[in-house]
């Protein structure tokens, strides 16, 4: 974990943020996310300077995670250190937002129309 991730983890571990359970460095598909609250399907990513060079990769990764019905919040390292309370408040807002509802299969087994997307 980076210094910024360790700093944020101090505030997320042991259900410290409104009782929500976060896991760190968890694999989801072929990706490893920084933090995830599975109950609310919320992923928190902390980005350093290297992320500016891999925006295309991050875009594909976020798109795939969203297709799996996760929501992704991203923060810069400096935000985590200089605006910790603001970052925690935004994460809490994300936790309290209604997570996406999985599409229910249609009667008859066929899709019968266009697919629902996120």
Residue frames as qw, qx, qy, qz and C-alpha x, y, z in Angstrom:
[[0.000, 0.888, 0.460, 0.000, 0.00, 0.00, 0.00],
 [0.343, 0.551, -0.044, 0.760, 1.09, 3.56, -0.66],
 [0.162, -0.073, -0.502, 0.846, 1.37, 6.15, 2.11],
 [0.400, -0.073, -0.083, -0.910, -1.93, 7.70, 1.02],
 [0.696, -0.172, -0.611, -0.335, -3.67, 4.30, 1.06],
 [0.494, -0.151, -0.706, 0.485, -2.30, 3.56, 4.55],
 [0.053, -0.003, 0.283, -0.958, -3.51, 6.98, 5.72],
 [0.578, -0.114, -0.255, -0.767, -7.04, 6.38, 4.41],
 [0.653, -0.113, -0.748, -0.042, -7.10, 2.79, 5.67],
 [0.186, -0.018, -0.653, 0.734, -6.66, 4.11, 9.23],
 [0.366, 0.088, 0.197, -0.905, -10.10, 5.72, 8.81],
 [0.692, 0.090, -0.413, -0.585, -11.85, 2.89, 6.95],
 [0.453, 0.097, -0.880, 0.109, -10.72, -0.22, 8.82],
 [0.151, -0.211, -0.841, 0.474, -12.70, -1.90, 11.58],
 [0.063, -0.689, -0.683, -0.234, -15.99, -0.36, 10.43],
 [0.284, -0.369, -0.268, 0.843, -14.92, 3.12, 11.56],
 [0.147, 0.044, -0.279, -0.948, -16.84, 4.91, 8.81],
 [0.619, -0.034, 0.027, -0.784, -20.50, 4.69, 9.89],
 [0.729, -0.117, 0.618, -0.270, -20.19, 0.96, 10.52],
 [0.810, 0.526, -0.140, -0.218, -19.47, 0.02, 6.88],
 [0.788, -0.328, 0.450, 0.264, -16.99, -2.79, 6.29],
 [0.461, 0.796, -0.340, -0.195, -14.20, -2.12, 3.82],
 [0.912, -0.095, 0.263, 0.301, -11.69, -4.58, 2.43],
 [0.028, 0.855, -0.361, -0.370, -8.34, -3.47, 1.06],
 [0.074, 0.510, -0.781, -0.352, -6.37, -4.67, -1.93],
 [0.663, 0.157, 0.679, -0.272, -9.17, -7.00, -2.99],
 [0.088, -0.083, 0.774, 0.622, -9.24, -8.79, -6.34],
 [0.578, 0.495, 0.409, -0.504, -12.39, -8.24, -8.41],
 [0.801, 0.597, 0.018, -0.040, -12.18, -10.09, -11.69],
 [0.815, 0.225, -0.078, 0.528, -8.68, -9.57, -13.04],
 [0.105, 0.723, -0.147, 0.667, -8.25, -6.27, -11.16],
 [0.508, -0.349, -0.580, 0.532, -7.15, -5.47, -7.61],
 [0.103, -0.832, -0.219, -0.499, -9.00, -2.52, -6.11],
 [0.155, 0.431, -0.508, 0.730, -7.59, -0.34, -3.35],
 [0.215, 0.064, 0.712, -0.665, -10.70, -0.46, -1.12],
 [0.390, -0.226, -0.648, -0.614, -14.17, -1.92, -1.53],
 [0.437, 0.016, 0.604, -0.667, -17.37, -2.02, 0.50],
 [0.051, -0.088, -0.927, -0.360, -19.04, -5.10, -0.95],
 [0.094, 0.528, 0.752, -0.382, -22.31, -4.45, 0.88],
 [0.234, 0.794, 0.188, -0.529, -22.76, -1.13, -0.96],
 [0.751, 0.417, 0.363, 0.362, -20.78, -2.13, -4.10],
 [0.076, 0.993, -0.093, 0.015, -18.53, 0.92, -3.69],
 [0.833, 0.073, -0.025, 0.547, -14.88, 0.95, -4.73],
 [0.142, -0.972, 0.101, 0.156, -12.47, 3.64, -3.56],
 [0.819, 0.289, 0.031, 0.494, -9.29, 4.19, -5.57],
 [0.307, -0.865, 0.111, 0.381, -6.37, 6.38, -4.55],
 [0.742, 0.580, 0.113, 0.316, -4.38, 7.73, -7.48],
 [0.482, -0.607, 0.179, 0.606, -0.84, 9.04, -7.54],
 [0.150, 0.704, -0.329, -0.611, 1.02, 10.79, -10.33],
 [0.193, -0.157, 0.896, 0.368, 1.48, 7.53, -12.27],
 [0.391, 0.507, 0.747, -0.178, -2.27, 7.41, -12.94],
 [0.298, 0.756, -0.068, -0.579, -2.03, 10.37, -15.31],
 [0.104, 0.477, -0.757, -0.433, 0.02, 8.16, -17.61],
 [0.006, 0.080, 0.990, 0.115, -2.42, 5.24, -17.47],
 [0.430, 0.214, 0.245, -0.842, -5.73, 7.00, -17.95],
 [0.620, 0.177, -0.539, -0.542, -6.75, 4.69, -20.80],
 [0.397, 0.001, -0.903, 0.166, -6.15, 1.62, -18.61],
 [0.089, 0.165, 0.637, -0.748, -8.05, 3.19, -15.70],
 [0.513, 0.192, -0.106, -0.830, -10.92, 4.04, -18.04],
 [0.618, 0.077, -0.719, -0.308, -11.22, 0.43, -19.25],
 [0.278, -0.041, -0.852, 0.442, -10.91, -0.83, -15.69],
 [0.251, 0.169, 0.422, -0.855, -13.59, 1.53, -14.36],
 [0.594, 0.142, -0.358, -0.706, -15.88, 0.67, -17.27],
 [0.549, 0.003, -0.834, -0.059, -15.57, -3.05, -16.49],
 [0.125, -0.120, -0.754, 0.633, -16.15, -2.49, -12.75],
 [0.402, 0.172, 0.143, -0.888, -19.24, -0.39, -13.51],
 [0.624, 0.093, -0.591, -0.503, -20.51, -3.14, -15.79],
 [0.462, -0.099, -0.851, 0.229, -20.21, -5.44, -12.76],
 [0.389, -0.754, -0.399, -0.348, -22.50, -2.97, -10.95],
 [0.568, -0.420, -0.279, 0.651, -19.86, -1.34, -8.76],
 [0.100, 0.983, 0.070, 0.140, -19.51, 2.39, -8.29],
 [0.749, 0.043, -0.118, 0.651, -15.97, 3.81, -8.34],
 [0.151, -0.988, -0.018, 0.025, -14.74, 6.86, -6.45],
 [0.760, 0.240, -0.110, 0.593, -11.25, 8.16, -7.21],
 [0.288, -0.953, 0.018, 0.089, -9.15, 10.52, -5.12],
 [0.531, 0.660, -0.379, 0.373, -5.66, 11.91, -5.60],
 [0.684, -0.128, -0.500, 0.516, -2.98, 11.16, -3.01],
 [0.162, 0.180, -0.241, 0.940, -2.74, 14.83, -2.05],
 [0.520, -0.433, -0.236, -0.698, -6.52, 14.98, -1.45],
 [0.796, -0.328, -0.506, 0.047, -6.29, 12.08, 1.00],
 [0.565, -0.118, -0.387, 0.719, -3.62, 13.91, 3.00],
 [0.085, 0.079, -0.095, 0.989, -4.78, 17.51, 2.78],
 [0.521, -0.138, -0.084, -0.838, -8.57, 17.02, 2.74],
 [0.119, 0.014, -0.984, 0.129, -9.05, 13.79, 4.69],
 [0.289, 0.335, 0.644, -0.624, -12.38, 14.84, 6.20],
 [0.506, 0.472, -0.148, -0.707, -13.73, 15.89, 2.80],
 [0.364, 0.260, -0.850, -0.279, -12.64, 12.58, 1.25],
 [0.014, 0.125, 0.937, -0.327, -14.32, 10.65, 4.07],
 [0.406, 0.413, 0.369, -0.727, -17.52, 12.68, 3.66],
 [0.517, 0.414, -0.445, -0.603, -17.59, 11.96, -0.09],
 [0.249, 0.107, -0.962, -0.039, -17.08, 8.24, 0.58],
 [0.183, 0.261, 0.773, -0.549, -19.89, 8.33, 3.13],
 [0.501, 0.442, 0.006, -0.744, -22.16, 10.04, 0.56],
 [0.446, 0.325, -0.733, -0.397, -21.26, 7.31, -1.92],
 [0.067, -0.024, -0.969, 0.235, -22.08, 4.63, 0.62],
 [0.288, 0.378, 0.595, -0.648, -25.48, 6.17, 1.28],
 [0.446, 0.342, -0.373, -0.739, -26.39, 6.49, -2.41],
 [0.880, 0.127, 0.330, -0.315, -28.66, 3.78, -3.72],
 [0.320, -0.348, 0.783, 0.404, -26.51, 1.10, -5.36],
 [0.453, 0.221, -0.542, -0.672, -27.45, -0.07, -8.85],
 [0.773, 0.014, 0.483, -0.411, -30.19, -2.68, -8.97],
 [0.238, -0.179, 0.871, 0.390, -29.27, -5.81, -10.93],
 [0.537, 0.154, -0.372, -0.741, -31.45, -6.36, -13.99],
 [0.661, -0.005, 0.672, -0.334, -33.99, -9.12, -13.47],
 [0.145, -0.028, 0.865, 0.480, -34.29, -11.82, -16.12],
 [0.521, 0.100, -0.171, -0.830, -37.31, -11.51, -18.37],
 [0.754, 0.086, 0.562, -0.329, -40.05, -14.13, -18.36],
 [0.845, 0.517, 0.040, -0.129, -39.57, -16.72, -21.08],
 [0.829, -0.270, 0.266, 0.411, -35.81, -16.79, -20.69],
 [0.582, 0.456, 0.244, 0.627, -34.93, -14.56, -23.66],
 [0.259, -0.254, -0.148, 0.920, -33.66, -11.03, -23.47],
 [0.193, 0.707, 0.678, 0.050, -36.45, -9.93, -25.81],
 [0.116, 0.979, 0.128, 0.107, -35.04, -6.48, -26.28],
 [0.399, 0.688, -0.386, 0.467, -32.05, -4.31, -25.70],
 [0.679, -0.202, -0.539, 0.455, -29.83, -5.00, -22.73],
 [0.321, -0.938, -0.117, -0.066, -29.89, -2.75, -19.70],
 [0.642, 0.331, -0.274, 0.635, -26.65, -0.88, -19.14],
 [0.464, -0.631, -0.326, 0.529, -25.16, 1.24, -16.41]]
